[in-house]
Amino acid sequence: MGKLSGPDKEVAFRVLQEVGFEERIVGYQVRERSGTMIKSLYSFEEVVAFLNDQFPVLKFDELKRWLQVVMKDEELALKVEEAVEQGHTDYERTRRIRDLMRERLVQCKNARWKKA
């Protein structure tokens, strides 16, 4: 898995915005005592923070679709697919995806500040 190329203006704009209820992605936090808790995520940055949780659960195919359709980031969606194929466990896959998404978020924030 190589590094991501810089995002175009549309991707950077979408990554830095919140989405509506219909465009949100749903994840699950697993807790030892309380079990599974549903978590609605309304922004790319929320997804990145969510993936830092101790036991985050996202359906990888839904995340890929969300990245393609909502964020319109085809490159990142393909890298996520590669991470899923290369990872041996869901924990490893989740960490690889988190790192990719964190990289994209930093790229988009840096692009925003350069244009201001």
HUPEKA-V11269 format. One record per backbone hydrogen bond with DSSP energy under -1.0 kcal/mol. CO is the residue of the C=O (numbers start at 1). NH is the residue of the N-H. E is the energy in kcal/mol with one decimal. If there is no record, write none. Layout:
# HUPEKA-V11269
CO_NH_E + CO_NH_E
This chain:
# HUPEKA-V11269
8_12_-2.5 + 9_13_-2.5 + 10_14_-2.4 + 11_15_-2.9 + 12_16_-1.4 + 14_17_-1.4 + 25_41_-2.7 + 27_39_-2.8 + 28_57_-2.0 + 29_37_-2.9 + 31_35_-1.6 + 35_31_-2.6 + 37_29_-2.8 + 39_27_-2.8 + 41_25_-2.1 + 42_19_-3.3 + 43_47_-1.8 + 44_48_-2.3 + 45_49_-2.4 + 46_50_-2.7 + 47_51_-2.3 + 49_52_-1.3 + 50_53_-1.9 + 55_30_-1.8 + 57_28_-2.4 + 59_63_-2.3 + 60_64_-2.4 + 61_65_-2.1 + 62_66_-2.6 + 63_67_-2.6 + 64_68_-2.1 + 65_69_-3.3 + 66_70_-1.6 + 66_71_-2.0 + 67_73_-2.9 + 73_77_-2.1 + 74_78_-2.2 + 75_79_-2.1 + 76_80_-2.6 + 77_81_-2.1 + 78_82_-2.2 + 79_83_-2.4 + 80_84_-2.2 + 81_85_-2.1 + 82_86_-2.5 + 83_87_-2.0 + 89_93_-2.6 + 90_94_-2.9 + 91_95_-2.2 + 92_96_-2.2 + 93_97_-2.5 + 94_98_-2.7 + 95_99_-2.2 + 96_100_-2.1 + 97_101_-2.8 + 98_102_-2.6 + 99_103_-2.2 + 100_104_-2.2 + 101_105_-2.4 + 102_106_-2.3 + 103_107_-2.3 + 104_108_-2.5 + 105_109_-2.4 + 106_110_-2.5 + 107_111_-2.3 + 108_112_-2.1 + 109_113_-2.0 + 110_114_-1.7 + 111_115_-1.4 + 112_116_-1.0
